[in-house]
């Protein structure tokens, strides 16, 4: 299983084509056209050739597609297993459909009830960047700042959230 956070998709009756289309919408066409498309249970829906992996949901059934490079996928695997992770380079993830209505706690990926978290946050189209933790110093952790901010800063899964357009 790709993500321990992602039990078997409840959208089992959703077509592979619909999942592929949604997953591909997460990134620019130049990236998603050659990406591997993977369902959240780890099933490969389409083989790719460019090292990117796109999924139709970030969390089970949230309909917030995501497209990740190899380092971001490594982080997601660690996150899903609640395992240690340390970025040894730069990792990129696209969420060009945003996650409006499917946000999370800005402090922790393991909040028991994200929608009712005191620091619940959601964002329109954005990209996310993983860097070695020392490089996060000086970047605000405040998601209401309107610009780039650190999410999950006190966890091994800390990353920079970069808004790229206003939410619809």
N, C-alpha and C positions, 0 to 999 in steps of 0.2 A: 504494500500500500504506500502510495506517495506521501500522504499526510495522515498521521495518526488522528489529526483533527477532522479528517474527511472520511466518515463512514460511507458505505456504499451509497451512491447517489440516489436520492429519492425520486429523481427525474428519470428513472429507468425507461419510461415510455417516450422520453424525448429522443428524437432521431439523432443519429450520429452527425448528419448533415447540419442540423440546427446547432449542435454543440460546437462543431467545427467552425461554423460561421461566427458564432458568438466569440469563441476563443480568438479567431483571427482579427476580430474588431478591436482587440486590446492594444495592438501595436501598429505602427505604420506598415502599409502593404509591402514595402521593400523588405521588411523583417518577417512579417507573418506569412507571406507567400512561401517562404522556404523553411518555416518552422515545423518542428514536430508538434502535433496536436495531441494532447494527452487528457483523458478524463481524470477527474479527481481521485478515482480509485486506482490510477496507474495504468489503465488500459490505453494503449496507443491507438488513437483514432485515425491518424495519418502520420506516416514517417516523414521526417524532414531532413534537410541537408546542411543547414546553416548554423547549427549549434544552439538555436533558440528553441524554447518549449513554451507553447501557449496552452492555457487551460480555460474551460468555459466558466469556471467559478473559482474565486479565491478561497472561500470557505464553502462548505456544503450548501448547495441550493441558493447561494446569494446572488447569482446572475451577474457577478462583478468579474468579468474576464480579466485575465492577467497573462502577460507574456514575459518570460524570463530568460536571461542568459545562464550559462552553466554555473557561475558562482551563486547566483540567486537561487537556482534550483537546489544547490547544495545547502544553502541556508534554510530553504523550505523543508528539506528533508530533516535537518537537525531540529527545526521548530516542531515539525510533526511528531518527532520522537522525544521532544523536550530534552534534547542532547546539547552538549556544548557546541559552540560555533565561534570561530574567529576568522574574520575576513582577512585574506592574505593578498587582496587586490581590490579592484573596483568591479562591482557587480551592478547590472542595470535590470530594471523591471519596468514594463509599461502597463499602465491601466488607463488607456485613452477613453474608456467608457466611464471612468470614475467608479466610485463605490457609494454613491448617494443611496441611502436607505439600507446600506449594508456595512456601515462603518464599524469601528472597533475602539477599544480603550487605547488612548495614546500612550499609556504607561506600560501596559503588559499585554502580550498576545494571549494570556491565559486567564483573563478576567472571566468569571463564571457567567456573567450576563452583560455582554458588551453594550447592548442598547441602553442599559440602565447604569452604565459606568459614569461616575462623576466627570470623567475626562473623555467621554464619548466624542469621537470625531469622524467625520466623513468628508470626502473631497470630490470635486468634479475631476475632469481629466488630469492625470498626473503621471509622473514617473518617479521611481524610487531608486535610490543609489545606496549600495552597501560599500563602505570603505573601512579600512582599518580604524578601529575605535578612536585612536588618538587624533585622527583627522576630523572628528566630530566636534572637537573643542571649539567653542565660540559660536556655534550654530544654536539658535534658540530651540527650545523644546516646546514652544507655544504654538499650537496649530492655528490659533486665531491671529497670528502675526500677518497673514496674507501672503507670505512668501515661503521659501524653503524652511523646513523645521525638522528636528530629529523626532522620530517615533521610536518607542520602546527603548529609550536611551539608557536605562539602567539594566538592560538585559543583553545577552550575547547577540541578540537579533536586531540591535540598533541599526537604523538606516535613515537616510535623508529623504523626506517627502518633498517633491518639487511640483507645485501646481503649474500646469501648462495652458490652461484655459478655464474660463468661468464655468461653473456648473450650470446645466440646462435648467 
